[in-house]
Structures are given as C-alpha cells and as structure tokens.
Amino acid sequence: MIDFRYHLVSLISVFLALAVGIILGAGPLQGAIGDQLTDQVEALRTERNALREELDETQATLGEREQFAIAAGEALAAGSLTGTSVAVVDVNGVGDGVENDVVDQLEEAGATLVAHETLTESWTAADEATLRETVANGRREQLLADLPEVLTEESGTAELLGAALALSLTEADEADAGRLSPDATELQQLLVRVGLVEEQVAPSAPADVVLLLASGATQEDVAGEETLPADVDPAEVGVAALAAATGVVAEVTGTVVVAGPTTQAGDLVSTVRGEDELAERVSTVSGADQQAGRLVVPLALAAQGAGHVGQYGFEDGATVLPPVVEPTPEETPPTDLTAEGSTDGAAGAEGGEG
C-alpha cells in the first residue's frame, strides 16, 4: 500500500526539477536558448521575405504571359469563324457574364449568331421527368423517321430531346438552305411552349455549328441518386441527361463544342471527356470562365468544323490550343496559261525579229 511519504517524495521531486529548470533557464542556458530562438526567427523572417518576392515575381510573369496569350489568341481567333453560323445554348446556368463574353468573342471572330437560348431546369430536374417523357414520346415517331441512323426504338428521353434540339437549330428548308425547315420551327416552338427552352435570340437560320455552354454543376449538384424517386432513371436527369443529349446533337449536326470552367469530376466537360464515344465526336474547352480560355472557343469551333475533334485546356490529357484553321480563300478565276504562253511567244518572236 502506498503511504503519504511516497506522495511527499514525489511532490518534492517535481518541485526540485522545476526549480532546477528555472535556475538553468535563467542562468547558464538563458543566453544560448535566447540566441538560438532569435536566429531561428530571423531565418524564418528572411525566408518569408524571399518567398514573398518570389511570389510577386511569379505573379508578374504569369500576368505578362496571360497578356501575351490573350493578345496572341485575339490575333489567331480573328476571322476564324467568318461565314460561320453559330447557335449558342446555355445548358445549365453558366451565368450571364461568361455567356455574354463568349458571344462577344464569337462575333469578334466573324461568326454570325443565328440562335441563342437556354435550357431551363426542367430539362434536367428529377421532378420534371414526366414532362420530358411526355414531350419526347409525343415526337418519338417523327424523330425516328427523320433520324433513322441516329435514333432507335431503344433511344431514351434525353436522346430524343437532344435530337429535337439539334433539328430545331440546324435543319434547313429543302427549298431554301438559308431558312429553317417548317419541322425545325415547329420543334422549337414546342420546346419553348412546354418550358424546356427559353429564347434569348430566336433561331433565324440553320446553324453550321452548335456551342453548348456549361457551368461547373455536377450530377450530384443537380440530382444525387440517393434522392431520386424510384421510378426515375438517373441517366435521364442532371448532367447524365445533358451528356446523352450532347451525343445526339453531335451525331445530327456533326459540329458540337462543349465549353465550361476548369473541370471538376462529374461536370459536363469532364463527363464528355470521360466517355470515349463522346470524346471522339465532341470537342470540349475548359477554362471558359477566364478570358484566355474564352479565346480558345472560336478556335475550337473552327477546328471542329474542319474535322478536328479535340479536348482543350490545361488539365492532364488536354491540349492547350486547337489547330489553327485558315479561312477558306475565295475562289479566283484560273490563270489562262495558254494566253500567257502566247504572249510570251509573241514577245519572243518580236525579240527575235529585233
């Protein structure tokens, strides 16, 4: 059994150790410890100042490089879309600031904006699945007949609506290629009437290329699987539905680019890049929330129109810039070589006579 003397000895030992520590700290070790701490603080201060200067220099260099990239990009993009009709679709709330800047960039590149619209939340929301299914099934037979090589009897709601969107923006009138077909106009009116599409600039002519502008919203942001009703297919809501529609739009039009901010797992750009079949048909541009990234958009559209599909951005596996496609030169009358040869011959004859 431990008695009181044991506790007393323990307390005395603790106080003796404390006293020795105080004496040594205030005496022989005071200078050494103080000097050591002072040196360490000074070293840390010097290192901090050096890092701050290095950061300032790096930021200045990055700023200069960004200015150069923007200036070079503007020169590369200028005229890249001359004579090209573009339809712009905001698919999930990219934001007016980015959207308007992208449209301005397209027009500066020479594009003609023939349609500018927004897909409403009803296009992807879980609680609007019945509406989408009703609209899609109401046009199923017509769409299957119009697009037998794209759609099948197994095509889902998202694919059917993607086909309707593509036709509403790109199908030309058989009698006048510069006008939208009556079916295209009817499909557009239907999508607007049921609340799936909101028009900012109503389609005025068939688009040559379609630009889908995406935000960074992910599948979980729109509809997590754990919150879906049992009768709703996860592939028919959120980003999954947009990806399915994108694939059909690409098959119908042949020229589709998806542009969005720096990618994050589950957003539309990363979803397209992650599906091999989509990535083979659809170009993507990330970083469109920055000016340098927005400059890539018209270049990507021009490259896609020329048959170059790519994934553009600074992420692993992406390419920084699309190939530069020169505008098609206007045809000029062929040179009459026979006439030139005759002239040369006549000149030679004159020279010989001389």
Secondary structure, DSSP 8 states (H G I E B T S, - for coil): ---HHHHHHHHHHHHHHHHHHHHHHHTHHHHHHHHHHHHHHHHHHHHHHHHHHHHHHHHHHHHHHHHHHHHHHHHHHTTTTTT-EEEEEESS---HHHHHHHHHHHHHTT-EEEEEEEE-GGGT-GGGHHHHHHHHHHTHHHHHHH-TTT--TT--HHHHHHHHHHHHHH-B-SS-TTSB-HHHHHHHHHHHHTTSEEEEE---S--SEEEEE--S--HHHH--GGGS-TTS-GGGSHHHHHHHHHHHHHHHHS-EEEE-SS--TTSHHHHHHHSHHHHTT-EEE--TTSHHHHHHHHHHHHHHHTT---EESSSTT-BSS---------------HHHHHHHHHHHHHHHHH-
